Amino acid sequence: MDYKNFVNIMDMANLSKEKTGLNNDIFISTRFAKHRPRLRVYKDTVGSPTVSILLDKPHAQSAGKKGLISERDLDLVREWIDLNYDVLIGYWNNSIPYTEDVLNRLRPISK
Protein backbone atom coordinates (compact mmCIF):
# COMPACT_ATOMS: atom_id res chain seq x y z
CA MET A 1 0.00 0.00 0.00
CA ASP A 2 1.43 3.41 -0.92
CA TYR A 3 1.54 6.33 1.51
CA LYS A 4 -1.30 8.29 -0.13
CA ASN A 5 -3.72 5.37 0.24
CA PHE A 6 -2.50 4.73 3.78
CA VAL A 7 -3.18 8.35 4.74
CA ASN A 8 -6.69 8.16 3.27
CA ILE A 9 -7.43 5.12 5.39
CA MET A 10 -6.40 7.07 8.47
CA ASP A 11 -8.56 10.14 7.72
CA MET A 12 -11.90 8.89 8.96
CA ALA A 13 -13.83 8.80 12.19
CA ASN A 14 -16.86 7.10 13.69
CA LEU A 15 -18.88 9.54 15.79
CA SER A 16 -21.11 8.42 18.62
CA LYS A 17 -24.67 9.49 19.29
CA GLU A 18 -23.35 11.30 22.36
CA LYS A 19 -20.93 13.38 20.25
CA THR A 20 -23.53 14.39 17.64
CA GLY A 21 -26.84 14.39 19.52
CA LEU A 22 -28.29 12.16 16.77
CA ASN A 23 -30.14 8.87 17.21
CA ASN A 24 -27.53 7.10 15.08
CA ASP A 25 -23.75 6.78 15.05
CA ILE A 26 -22.14 8.28 11.96
CA PHE A 27 -18.95 7.93 9.92
CA ILE A 28 -17.12 10.92 8.45
CA SER A 29 -14.05 10.91 6.24
CA THR A 30 -11.84 12.93 3.97
CA ARG A 31 -12.31 12.77 0.21
CA PHE A 32 -11.54 9.47 -1.45
CA ALA A 33 -12.39 8.14 -4.89
CA LYS A 34 -14.52 10.50 -6.96
CA HIS A 35 -17.49 10.65 -4.62
CA ARG A 36 -19.34 13.84 -3.89
CA PRO A 37 -18.99 15.01 -0.26
CA ARG A 38 -20.82 12.58 1.99
CA LEU A 39 -21.01 10.90 5.33
CA ARG A 40 -22.49 7.58 6.38
CA VAL A 41 -25.23 7.09 8.93
CA TYR A 42 -25.38 3.76 10.74
CA LYS A 43 -28.81 2.23 11.15
CA ASP A 44 -28.01 2.14 14.84
CA THR A 45 -24.43 1.75 16.04
CA VAL A 46 -21.04 1.17 14.45
CA GLY A 47 -21.09 -2.12 12.56
CA SER A 48 -24.76 -1.97 11.58
CA PRO A 49 -25.78 -1.23 7.96
CA THR A 50 -25.19 2.33 6.71
CA VAL A 51 -26.77 4.80 4.34
CA SER A 52 -24.71 7.47 2.57
CA ILE A 53 -25.90 11.04 2.98
CA LEU A 54 -24.67 13.59 0.45
CA LEU A 55 -23.56 16.88 1.97
CA ASP A 56 -25.56 18.96 -0.49
CA LYS A 57 -26.81 22.44 0.21
CA PRO A 58 -29.48 23.44 0.99
CA HIS A 59 -30.60 19.94 1.98
CA ALA A 60 -28.51 16.84 2.45
CA GLN A 61 -30.00 13.84 0.70
CA SER A 62 -29.79 10.09 0.93
CA ALA A 63 -27.65 8.42 -1.72
CA GLY A 64 -29.55 5.14 -1.52
CA LYS A 65 -30.98 2.55 0.86
CA LYS A 66 -34.08 4.63 1.49
CA GLY A 67 -35.92 3.52 4.59
CA LEU A 68 -32.81 2.32 6.41
CA ILE A 69 -33.22 5.25 8.79
CA SER A 70 -36.48 7.00 9.60
CA GLU A 71 -37.49 10.32 8.03
CA ARG A 72 -37.25 11.89 11.50
CA ASP A 73 -33.68 10.64 11.91
CA LEU A 74 -32.83 11.87 8.39
CA ASP A 75 -34.20 15.31 9.33
CA LEU A 76 -31.99 15.30 12.45
CA VAL A 77 -28.96 14.34 10.34
CA ARG A 78 -29.74 17.23 7.98
CA GLU A 79 -29.96 19.60 10.94
CA TRP A 80 -26.60 18.34 12.24
CA ILE A 81 -25.01 18.71 8.79
CA ASP A 82 -26.30 22.29 8.51
CA LEU A 83 -24.86 23.08 11.94
CA ASN A 84 -21.47 21.55 11.08
CA TYR A 85 -21.33 22.00 7.30
CA ASP A 86 -18.12 24.07 7.16
CA VAL A 87 -16.26 21.62 9.40
CA LEU A 88 -17.48 18.55 7.47
CA ILE A 89 -16.56 20.08 4.09
CA GLY A 90 -13.22 21.25 5.48
CA TYR A 91 -12.44 17.71 6.61
CA TRP A 92 -13.65 16.21 3.31
CA ASN A 93 -11.39 18.59 1.35
CA ASN A 94 -8.41 18.09 3.70
CA SER A 95 -8.31 21.76 4.66
CA ILE A 96 -8.65 20.64 8.28
CA PRO A 97 -5.74 18.20 8.39
CA TYR A 98 -6.18 16.68 11.85
CA THR A 99 -9.14 14.55 12.86
CA GLU A 100 -8.72 15.78 16.45
CA ASP A 101 -9.37 19.36 15.24
CA VAL A 102 -12.52 18.22 13.47
CA LEU A 103 -13.74 16.45 16.59
CA ASN A 104 -13.14 19.57 18.67
CA ARG A 105 -15.07 21.77 16.21
CA LEU A 106 -18.14 19.59 15.69
CA ARG A 107 -21.24 20.65 17.62
CA PRO A 108 -24.10 18.39 18.69
CA ILE A 109 -27.72 19.19 17.93
CA SER A 110 -30.21 19.63 20.74
CA LYS A 111 -33.35 17.57 20.36
The first five atom37 places (N, CA, C, CB, O) and aatype in JSON, in Angstrom:
{
  "aatype": [12, 3, 18, 11, 2, 13, 19, 2, 9, 12, 3, 12, 0, 2, 10, 15, 11, 6, 11, 16, 7, 10, 2, 2, 3, 9, 13, 9, 15, 16, 1, 13, 0, 11, 8, 1, 14, 1, 10, 1, 19, 18, 11, 3, 16, 19, 7, 15, 14, 16, 19, 15, 9, 10, 10, 3, 11, 14, 8, 0, 5, 15, 0, 7, 11, 11, 7, 10, 9, 15, 6, 1, 3, 10, 3, 10, 19, 1, 6, 17, 9, 3, 10, 2, 18, 3, 19, 10, 9, 7, 18, 17, 2, 2, 15, 9, 14, 18, 16, 6, 3, 19, 10, 2, 1, 10, 1, 14, 9, 15, 11],
  "atom_mask": [
    [1, 1, 1, 1, 1],
    [1, 1, 1, 1, 1],
    [1, 1, 1, 1, 1],
    [1, 1, 1, 1, 1],
    [1, 1, 1, 1, 1],
    [1, 1, 1, 1, 1],
    [1, 1, 1, 1, 1],
    [1, 1, 1, 1, 1],
    [1, 1, 1, 1, 1],
    [1, 1, 1, 1, 1],
    [1, 1, 1, 1, 1],
    [1, 1, 1, 1, 1],
    [1, 1, 1, 1, 1],
    [1, 1, 1, 1, 1],
    [1, 1, 1, 1, 1],
    [1, 1, 1, 1, 1],
    [1, 1, 1, 1, 1],
    [1, 1, 1, 1, 1],
    [1, 1, 1, 1, 1],
    [1, 1, 1, 1, 1],
    [1, 1, 1, 0, 1],
    [1, 1, 1, 1, 1],
    [1, 1, 1, 1, 1],
    [1, 1, 1, 1, 1],
    [1, 1, 1, 1, 1],
    [1, 1, 1, 1, 1],
    [1, 1, 1, 1, 1],
    [1, 1, 1, 1, 1],
    [1, 1, 1, 1, 1],
    [1, 1, 1, 1, 1],
    [1, 1, 1, 1, 1],
    [1, 1, 1, 1, 1],
    [1, 1, 1, 1, 1],
    [1, 1, 1, 1, 1],
    [1, 1, 1, 1, 1],
    [1, 1, 1, 1, 1],
    [1, 1, 1, 1, 1],
    [1, 1, 1, 1, 1],
    [1, 1, 1, 1, 1],
    [1, 1, 1, 1, 1],
    [1, 1, 1, 1, 1],
    [1, 1, 1, 1, 1],
    [1, 1, 1, 1, 1],
    [1, 1, 1, 1, 1],
    [1, 1, 1, 1, 1],
    [1, 1, 1, 1, 1],
    [1, 1, 1, 0, 1],
    [1, 1, 1, 1, 1],
    [1, 1, 1, 1, 1],
    [1, 1, 1, 1, 1],
    [1, 1, 1, 1, 1],
    [1, 1, 1, 1, 1],
    [1, 1, 1, 1, 1],
    [1, 1, 1, 1, 1],
    [1, 1, 1, 1, 1],
    [1, 1, 1, 1, 1],
    [1, 1, 1, 1, 1],
    [1, 1, 1, 1, 1],
    [1, 1, 1, 1, 1],
    [1, 1, 1, 1, 1],
    [1, 1, 1, 1, 1],
    [1, 1, 1, 1, 1],
    [1, 1, 1, 1, 1],
    [1, 1, 1, 0, 1],
    [1, 1, 1, 1, 1],
    [1, 1, 1, 1, 1],
    [1, 1, 1, 0, 1],
    [1, 1, 1, 1, 1],
    [1, 1, 1, 1, 1],
    [1, 1, 1, 1, 1],
    [1, 1, 1, 1, 1],
    [1, 1, 1, 1, 1],
    [1, 1, 1, 1, 1],
    [1, 1, 1, 1, 1],
    [1, 1, 1, 1, 1],
    [1, 1, 1, 1, 1],
    [1, 1, 1, 1, 1],
    [1, 1, 1, 1, 1],
    [1, 1, 1, 1, 1],
    [1, 1, 1, 1, 1],
    [1, 1, 1, 1, 1],
    [1, 1, 1, 1, 1],
    [1, 1, 1, 1, 1],
    [1, 1, 1, 1, 1],
    [1, 1, 1, 1, 1],
    [1, 1, 1, 1, 1],
    [1, 1, 1, 1, 1],
    [1, 1, 1, 1, 1],
    [1, 1, 1, 1, 1],
    [1, 1, 1, 0, 1],
    [1, 1, 1, 1, 1],
    [1, 1, 1, 1, 1],
    [1, 1, 1, 1, 1],
    [1, 1, 1, 1, 1],
    [1, 1, 1, 1, 1],
    [1, 1, 1, 1, 1],
    [1, 1, 1, 1, 1],
    [1, 1, 1, 1, 1],
    [1, 1, 1, 1, 1],
    [1, 1, 1, 1, 1],
    [1, 1, 1, 1, 1],
    [1, 1, 1, 1, 1],
    [1, 1, 1, 1, 1],
    [1, 1, 1, 1, 1],
    [1, 1, 1, 1, 1],
    [1, 1, 1, 1, 1],
    [1, 1, 1, 1, 1],
    [1, 1, 1, 1, 1],
    [1, 1, 1, 1, 1],
    [1, 1, 1, 1, 1],
    [1, 1, 1, 1, 1]
  ],
  "atom_positions": [
    [[0.86, -1.17, 0.0], [0.0, 0.0, 0.0], [0.9, 1.23, 0.0], [-0.97, 0.0, 1.23], [1.84, 1.32, 0.79]],
    [[0.61, 2.2, -0.9], [1.43, 3.41, -0.92], [0.97, 4.39, 0.16], [1.36, 4.08, -2.31], [-0.1, 4.23, 0.76]],
    [[1.8, 5.4, 0.41], [1.54, 6.33, 1.51], [0.23, 7.07, 1.33], [2.68, 7.34, 1.61], [-0.53, 7.23, 2.3]],
    [[-0.06, 7.54, 0.1], [-1.3, 8.29, -0.13], [-2.52, 7.47, 0.27], [-1.4, 8.72, -1.61], [-3.42, 7.99, 0.94]],
    [[-2.58, 6.22, -0.13], [-3.72, 5.37, 0.24], [-3.73, 5.09, 1.73], [-3.68, 4.05, -0.54], [-4.8, 5.0, 2.34]],
    [[-2.57, 4.94, 2.33], [-2.5, 4.73, 3.78], [-3.06, 5.93, 4.52], [-1.04, 4.46, 4.22], [-3.83, 5.77, 5.47]],
    [[-2.69, 7.13, 4.1], [-3.18, 8.35, 4.74], [-4.69, 8.43, 4.61], [-2.52, 9.6, 4.14], [-5.37, 8.78, 5.58]],
    [[-5.24, 8.12, 3.44], [-6.69, 8.16, 3.27], [-7.4, 7.2, 4.21], [-7.06, 7.85, 1.83], [-8.49, 7.51, 4.7]],
    [[-6.82, 6.06, 4.46], [-7.43, 5.12, 5.39], [-7.47, 5.72, 6.79], [-6.64, 3.78, 5.4], [-8.41, 5.47, 7.55]],
    [[-6.49, 6.51, 7.13], [-6.4, 7.07, 8.47], [-7.31, 8.28, 8.68], [-4.98, 7.46, 8.76], [-7.61, 8.64, 9.82]],
    [[-7.77, 8.92, 7.61], [-8.56, 10.14, 7.72], [-10.05, 9.84, 7.74], [-8.24, 11.08, 6.57], [-10.78, 10.18, 6.81]],
    [[-10.48, 9.21, 8.81], [-11.9, 8.89, 8.96], [-12.19, 8.76, 10.45], [-12.28, 7.59, 8.2], [-11.29, 8.53, 11.26]],
    [[-13.46, 8.91, 10.78], [-13.83, 8.8, 12.19], [-15.27, 8.34, 12.32], [-13.64, 10.14, 12.91], [-16.15, 8.78, 11.58]],
    [[-15.5, 7.45, 13.27], [-16.86, 7.1, 13.69], [-17.22, 8.05, 14.83], [-16.98, 5.59, 14.14], [-16.42, 8.27, 15.74]],
    [[-18.42, 8.61, 14.76], [-18.88, 9.54, 15.79], [-20.08, 8.94, 16.51], [-19.24, 10.91, 15.18], [-21.01, 8.44, 15.88]],
    [[-20.04, 9.0, 17.81], [-21.11, 8.42, 18.62], [-22.33, 9.33, 18.68], [-20.61, 8.13, 20.04], [-22.26, 10.52, 18.38]],
    [[-23.43, 8.74, 19.08], [-24.67, 9.49, 19.29], [-24.45, 10.6, 20.32], [-25.81, 8.55, 19.76], [-25.01, 11.69, 20.2]],
    [[-23.63, 10.32, 21.31], [-23.35, 11.3, 22.36], [-22.6, 12.51, 21.81], [-22.54, 10.65, 23.5], [-22.83, 13.64, 22.25]],
    [[-21.72, 12.28, 20.85], [-20.93, 13.38, 20.25], [-21.79, 14.26, 19.36], [-19.75, 12.82, 19.44], [-21.59, 15.48, 19.31]],
    [[-22.76, 13.66, 18.64], [-23.53, 14.39, 17.64], [-24.9, 14.84, 18.12], [-23.69, 13.55, 16.43], [-25.45, 15.81, 17.6]],
    [[-25.46, 14.14, 19.1], [-26.84, 14.39, 19.52], [-27.86, 13.69, 18.64], [0.0, 0.0, 0.0], [-29.06, 13.86, 18.84]],
    [[-27.39, 12.9, 17.68], [-28.29, 12.16, 16.77], [-28.75, 10.86, 17.41], [-27.58, 11.88, 15.43], [-28.28, 10.48, 18.48]],
    [[-29.67, 10.19, 16.76], [-30.14, 8.87, 17.21], [-29.31, 7.74, 16.62], [-31.61, 8.68, 16.85], [-29.55, 6.56, 16.92]],
    [[-28.34, 8.09, 15.78], [-27.53, 7.1, 15.08], [-26.06, 7.49, 15.2], [-27.95, 6.98, 13.59], [-25.73, 8.68, 15.28]],
    [[-25.17, 6.5, 15.2], [-23.75, 6.78, 15.05], [-23.51, 7.14, 13.59], [-22.87, 5.55, 15.5], [-24.26, 6.71, 12.71]],
    [[-22.46, 7.93, 13.34], [-22.14, 8.28, 11.96], [-20.66, 8.1, 11.69], [-22.56, 9.73, 11.65], [-19.85, 7.95, 12.61]],
    [[-20.32, 8.11, 10.41], [-18.95, 7.93, 9.92], [-18.65, 9.12, 9.03], [-18.78, 6.56, 9.16], [-19.38, 9.39, 8.08]],
    [[-17.56, 9.83, 9.32], [-17.12, 10.92, 8.45], [-15.73, 10.58, 7.93], [-17.11, 12.28, 9.2], [-15.0, 9.8, 8.54]],
    [[-15.38, 11.17, 6.8], [-14.05, 10.91, 6.24], [-13.62, 12.06, 5.35], [-14.04, 9.59, 5.44], [-14.41, 12.95, 5.01]],
    [[-12.35, 12.02, 4.98], [-11.84, 12.93, 3.97], [-12.21, 12.36, 2.6], [-10.3, 13.12, 4.1], [-12.68, 11.23, 2.48]],
    [[-11.99, 13.18, 1.58], [-12.31, 12.77, 0.21], [-11.52, 11.53, -0.17], [-12.02, 13.92, -0.78], [-10.32, 11.43, 0.09]],
    [[-12.21, 10.59, -0.8], [-11.54, 9.47, -1.45], [-12.39, 9.04, -2.63], [-11.31, 8.28, -0.46], [-13.61, 9.24, -2.64]],
    [[-11.74, 8.46, -3.62], [-12.39, 8.14, -4.89], [-12.93, 9.43, -5.49], [-13.54, 7.08, -4.69], [-12.42, 10.52, -5.22]],
    [[-13.96, 9.31, -6.31], [-14.52, 10.5, -6.96], [-15.9, 10.82, -6.43], [-14.57, 10.31, -8.46], [-16.71, 11.43, -7.13]],
    [[-16.18, 10.41, -5.21], [-17.49, 10.65, -4.62], [-17.7, 12.13, -4.35], [-17.65, 9.85, -3.33], [-16.76, 12.89, -4.12]],
    [[-18.97, 12.52, -4.38], [-19.34, 13.84, -3.89], [-19.22, 13.81, -2.37], [-20.8, 14.24, -4.34], [-19.23, 12.74, -1.77]],
    [[-19.1, 14.99, -1.73], [-18.99, 15.01, -0.26], [-20.15, 14.27, 0.39], [-18.94, 16.45, 0.25], [-21.31, 14.46, 0.03]],
    [[-19.82, 13.43, 1.35], [-20.82, 12.58, 1.99], [-20.36, 12.15, 3.36], [-21.12, 11.36, 1.13], [-19.2, 12.3, 3.73]],
    [[-21.3, 11.62, 4.1], [-21.01, 10.9, 5.33], [-21.89, 9.66, 5.33], [-21.27, 11.8, 6.6], [-22.76, 9.51, 4.47]],
    [[-21.66, 8.79, 6.27], [-22.49, 7.58, 6.38], [-23.18, 7.58, 7.74], [-21.62, 6.28, 6.21], [-22.59, 7.93, 8.76]],
    [[-24.44, 7.19, 7.71], [-25.23, 7.09, 8.93], [-25.49, 5.61, 9.19], [-26.57, 7.9, 8.83], [-26.03, 4.91, 8.33]],
    [[-25.1, 5.15, 10.36], [-25.38, 3.76, 10.74], [-26.85, 3.63, 11.1], [-24.48, 3.31, 11.92], [-27.45, 4.54, 11.66]],
    [[-27.42, 2.49, 10.78], [-28.81, 2.23, 11.15], [-28.98, 2.4, 12.66], [-29.25, 0.8, 10.72], [-30.0, 2.9, 13.13]],
    [[-27.99, 1.99, 13.39], [-28.01, 2.14, 14.84], [-26.61, 2.52, 15.31], [-28.49, 0.82, 15.54], [-26.3, 3.7, 15.47]],
    [[-25.78, 1.51, 15.53], [-24.43, 1.75, 16.04], [-23.4, 1.27, 15.03], [-24.22, 1.04, 17.4], [-23.73, 0.64, 14.03]],
    [[-22.14, 1.58, 15.31], [-21.04, 1.17, 14.45], [-21.13, -0.33, 14.2], [-19.67, 1.52, 15.09], [-21.32, -1.12, 15.12]],
    [[-21.0, -0.71, 12.94], [-21.09, -2.12, 12.56], [-22.43, -2.49, 11.96], [0.0, 0.0, 0.0], [-22.53, -3.52, 11.29]],
    [[-23.46, -1.69, 12.2], [-24.76, -1.97, 11.58], [-24.76, -1.39, 10.16], [-25.94, -1.37, 12.43], [-23.86, -0.62, 9.82]],
    [[-25.74, -1.75, 9.33], [-25.78, -1.23, 7.96], [-25.77, 0.31, 7.94], [-27.02, -1.76, 7.22], [-26.21, 0.95, 8.89]],
    [[-25.27, 0.87, 6.84], [-25.19, 2.33, 6.71], [-25.92, 2.82, 5.47], [-23.74, 2.78, 6.67], [-26.17, 2.07, 4.53]],
    [[-26.26, 4.1, 5.51], [-26.77, 4.8, 4.34], [-25.88, 6.02, 4.14], [-28.3, 5.21, 4.51], [-25.53, 6.71, 5.1]],
    [[-25.5, 6.29, 2.88], [-24.71, 7.47, 2.57], [-25.63, 8.69, 2.48], [-23.93, 7.29, 1.26], [-26.71, 8.62, 1.9]],
    [[-25.17, 9.78, 3.04], [-25.9, 11.04, 2.98], [-24.99, 12.05, 2.3], [-26.35, 11.53, 4.41], [-23.89, 12.33, 2.78]],
    [[-25.45, 12.59, 1.18], [-24.67, 13.59, 0.45], [-24.75, 14.92, 1.18], [-25.18, 13.73, -1.01], [-25.81, 15.32, 1.66]],
    [[-23.62, 15.6, 1.26], [-23.56, 16.88, 1.97], [-23.93, 18.02, 1.03], [-22.15, 17.11, 2.56], [-23.15, 18.95, 0.84]],
    [[-25.1, 17.95, 0.46], [-25.56, 18.96, -0.49], [-26.25, 20.1, 0.24], [-26.5, 18.34, -1.52], [-26.92, 19.89, 1.25]],
    [[-26.08, 21.29, -0.29], [-26.81, 22.44, 0.21], [-27.95, 22.7, -0.76], [-25.88, 23.71, 0.35], [-27.73, 22.51, -1.95]],
    [[-29.13, 23.11, -0.38], [-29.48, 23.44, 0.99], [-29.89, 22.23, 1.82], [-30.56, 24.44, 1.01], [-29.98, 22.34, 3.04]],
    [[-30.14, 21.08, 1.2], [-30.6, 19.94, 1.98], [-29.8, 18.7, 1.63], [-32.1, 19.68, 1.75], [-29.73, 18.29, 0.46]],
    [[-29.21, 18.11, 2.64], [-28.51, 16.84, 2.45], [-29.53, 15.8, 2.02], [-27.78, 16.39, 3.75], [-30.69, 15.84, 2.42]],
    [[-29.08, 14.86, 1.19], [-30.0, 13.84, 0.7], [-29.37, 12.46, 0.77], [-30.43, 14.15, -0.72], [-28.15, 12.3, 0.72]],
    [[-30.23, 11.47, 0.89], [-29.79, 10.09, 0.93], [-29.29, 9.68, -0.44], [-30.93, 9.16, 1.4], [-29.87, 10.05, -1.46]],
    [[-28.2, 8.91, -0.46], [-27.65, 8.42, -1.72], [-28.04, 6.97, -1.95], [-26.13, 8.58, -1.74], [-27.36, 6.26, -2.69]],
    [[-29.1, 6.51, -1.33], [-29.55, 5.14, -1.52], [-30.05, 4.54, -0.22], [0.0, 0.0, 0.0], [-30.04, 5.19, 0.82]],
    [[-30.48, 3.29, -0.3], [-30.98, 2.55, 0.86], [-32.07, 3.32, 1.6], [-29.83, 2.23, 1.83], [-32.06, 3.39, 2.83]],
    [[-32.98, 3.89, 0.86], [-34.08, 4.63, 1.49], [-34.81, 3.72, 2.46], [-35.05, 5.18, 0.42], [-35.01, 2.54, 2.19]],
    [[-35.2, 4.28, 3.58], [-35.92, 3.52, 4.59], [-35.03, 2.88, 5.63], [0.0, 0.0, 0.0], [-35.53, 2.34, 6.62]],
    [[-33.71, 2.91, 5.43], [-32.81, 2.32, 6.41], [-32.86, 3.1, 7.73], [-31.36, 2.28, 5.87], [-32.78, 2.53, 8.81]],
    [[-32.99, 4.43, 7.6], [-33.22, 5.25, 8.79], [-34.54, 5.98, 8.59], [-32.03, 6.26, 9.02], [-34.98, 6.19, 7.46]],
    [[-35.17, 6.36, 9.68], [-36.48, 7.0, 9.6], [-36.36, 8.42, 9.03], [-37.15, 7.04, 10.99], [-35.28, 9.01, 9.05]],
    [[-37.46, 8.94, 8.54], [-37.49, 10.32, 8.03], [-37.12, 11.3, 9.15], [-38.88, 10.67, 7.45], [-36.43, 12.29, 8.91]],
    [[-37.58, 11.03, 10.35], [-37.25, 11.89, 11.5], [-35.75, 11.89, 11.74], [-38.0, 11.42, 12.76], [-35.16, 12.95, 11.96]],
    [[-35.13, 10.71, 11.71], [-33.68, 10.64, 11.91], [-32.95, 11.33, 10.77], [-33.23, 9.19, 12.04], [-31.93, 11.99, 10.99]],
    [[-33.44, 11.18, 9.54], [-32.83, 11.87, 8.39], [-32.92, 13.38, 8.58], [-33.51, 11.44, 7.07], [-31.97, 14.1, 8.27]],
    [[-34.05, 13.87, 9.07], [-34.2, 15.31, 9.33], [-33.19, 15.77, 10.38], [-35.63, 15.62, 9.79], [-32.62, 16.86, 10.26]],
    [[-32.97, 14.96, 11.42], [-31.99, 15.3, 12.45], [-30.58, 15.33, 11.87], [-32.06, 14.31, 13.62], [-29.78, 16.2, 12.2]],
    [[-30.27, 14.36, 11.0], [-28.96, 14.34, 10.34], [-28.79, 15.6, 9.51], [-28.8, 13.07, 9.45], [-27.72, 16.22, 9.53]],
    [[-29.81, 16.0, 8.78], [-29.74, 17.23, 7.98], [-29.48, 18.44, 8.87], [-31.06, 17.44, 7.18], [-28.67, 19.31, 8.54]],
    [[-30.16, 18.5, 10.0], [-29.96, 19.6, 10.94], [-28.51, 19.62, 11.43], [-30.94, 19.49, 12.14], [-27.89, 20.68, 11.51]],
    [[-27.98, 18.45, 11.76], [-26.6, 18.34, 12.24], [-25.61, 18.74, 11.15], [-26.3, 16.91, 12.73], [-24.62, 19.43, 11.42]],
    [[-25.88, 18.32, 9.91], [-25.01, 18.71, 8.79], [-25.03, 20.22, 8.62], [-25.46, 18.01, 7.48], [-23.97, 20.83, 8.47]],
    [[-26.21, 20.84, 8.64], [-26.3, 22.29, 8.51], [-25.49, 22.99, 9.6], [-27.76, 22.75, 8.56], [-24.79, 23.97, 9.32]],
    [[-25.57, 22.5, 10.81], [-24.86, 23.08, 11.94], [-23.34, 22.95, 11.79], [-25.31, 22.42, 13.24], [-22.59, 23.82, 12.23]],
    [[-22.9, 21.87, 11.17], [-21.47, 21.55, 11.08], [-20.93, 21.53, 9.65], [-21.2, 20.21, 11.72], [-19.86, 20.99, 9.39]],
    [[-21.67, 22.12, 8.73], [-21.33, 22.0, 7.3], [-19.89, 22.42, 7.0], [-22.29, 22.85, 6.47], [-19.16, 21.68, 6.34]],
    [[-19.47, 23.58, 7.48], [-18.12, 24.07, 7.16], [-17.04, 23.13, 7.67], [-17.91, 25.46, 7.74], [-16.03, 22.92, 7.0]],
    [[-17.24, 22.56, 8.84], [-16.26, 21.62, 9.4], [-16.24, 20.33, 8.58], [-16.6, 21.3, 10.89], [-15.16, 19.83, 8.24]],
    [[-17.41, 19.8, 8.24], [-17.48, 18.55, 7.47], [-16.85, 18.71, 6.09], [-18.94, 18.1, 7.33], [-16.11, 17.84, 5.64]],
    [[-17.14, 19.83, 5.42], [-16.56, 20.08, 4.09], [-15.06, 20.33, 4.22], [-17.25, 21.28, 3.4], [-14.28, 19.89, 3.37]],
    [[-14.65, 21.03, 5.26], [-13.22, 21.25, 5.48], [-12.47, 19.95, 5.67], [0.0, 0.0, 0.0], [-11.36, 19.78, 5.15]],
    [[-13.06, 19.03, 6.41], [-12.44, 17.71, 6.61], [-12.43, 16.93, 5.3], [-13.2, 16.91, 7.7], [-11.41, 16.35, 4.94]],
    [[-13.56, 16.93, 4.59], [-13.65, 16.21, 3.31], [-12.56, 16.69, 2.35], [-15.05, 16.41, 2.68], [-11.93, 15.88, 1.67]],
    [[-12.35, 18.01, 2.29], [-11.39, 18.59, 1.35], [-9.97, 18.67, 1.9], [-11.85, 19.97, 0.96], [-9.09, 19.25, 1.26]],
    [[-9.73, 18.11, 3.06], [-8.41, 18.09, 3.7], [-7.89, 19.47, 4.07], [-7.42, 17.43, 2.78], [-6.69, 19.65, 4.24]],
    [[-8.77, 20.45, 4.2], [-8.31, 21.76, 4.66], [-8.25, 21.83, 6.18], [-9.23, 22.87, 4.11], [-7.68, 22.76, 6.75]],
    [[-8.84, 20.85, 6.84], [-8.65, 20.64, 8.28], [-7.88, 19.32, 8.38], [-10.05, 20.61, 9.1], [-8.48, 18.25, 8.31]],
    [[-6.56, 19.39, 8.55], [-5.74, 18.2, 8.39], [-5.8, 17.19, 9.53], [-4.36, 18.6, 8.22], [-5.46, 16.02, 9.32]],
    [[-6.22, 17.6, 10.72], [-6.18, 16.68, 11.85], [-7.59, 16.31, 12.3], [-5.4, 17.29, 13.0], [-8.43, 17.18, 12.54]],
    [[-7.83, 15.02, 12.41], [-9.14, 14.55, 12.86], [-9.46, 15.11, 14.24], [-9.17, 13.01, 12.89], [-10.62, 15.42, 14.52]],
    [[-8.47, 15.24, 15.11], [-8.72, 15.78, 16.45], [-9.27, 17.21, 16.37], [-7.43, 15.76, 17.28], [-10.1, 17.59, 17.2]],
    [[-8.83, 18.0, 15.39], [-9.37, 19.36, 15.24], [-10.82, 19.31, 14.79], [-8.53, 20.15, 14.22], [-11.64, 20.11, 15.25]],
    [[-11.13, 18.39, 13.91], [-12.52, 18.22, 13.47], [-13.4, 17.86, 14.66], [-12.62, 17.14, 12.36], [-14.46, 18.45, 14.86]],
    [[-12.96, 16.89, 15.44], [-13.74, 16.45, 16.59], [-13.97, 17.58, 17.59], [-13.04, 15.28, 17.29], [-15.04, 17.66, 18.2]],
    [[-12.99, 18.44, 17.75], [-13.14, 19.57, 18.67], [-14.08, 20.65, 18.14], [-11.78, 20.19, 18.95], [-14.67, 21.39, 18.92]],
    [[-14.23, 20.73, 16.83], [-15.07, 21.77, 16.21], [-16.52, 21.35, 16.0], [-14.48, 22.19, 14.89], [-17.4, 22.2, 15.89]],
    [[-16.77, 20.06, 15.93], [-18.14, 19.59, 15.69], [-19.04, 19.91, 16.88], [-18.16, 18.08, 15.41], [-18.64, 19.79, 18.03]],
    [[-20.27, 20.32, 16.57], [-21.24, 20.65, 17.62], [-22.42, 19.69, 17.54], [-21.73, 22.12, 17.49], [-22.87, 19.34, 16.45]],
    [[-22.92, 19.27, 18.69], [-24.1, 18.39, 18.69], [-25.38, 19.21, 18.49], [-24.19, 17.6, 20.02], [-25.42, 20.41, 18.78]],
    [[-26.41, 18.55, 18.0], [-27.72, 19.19, 17.93], [-28.41, 18.99, 19.27], [-28.58, 18.62, 16.77], [-28.08, 18.08, 20.02]],
    [[-29.36, 19.86, 19.56], [-30.21, 19.63, 20.74], [-31.57, 19.22, 20.25], [-30.3, 20.91, 21.65], [-32.18, 19.87, 19.4]],
    [[-32.05, 18.11, 20.8], [-33.35, 17.57, 20.36], [-34.45, 18.11, 21.23], [-33.36, 16.04, 20.4], [-35.62, 17.78, 21.02]]
  ]
}
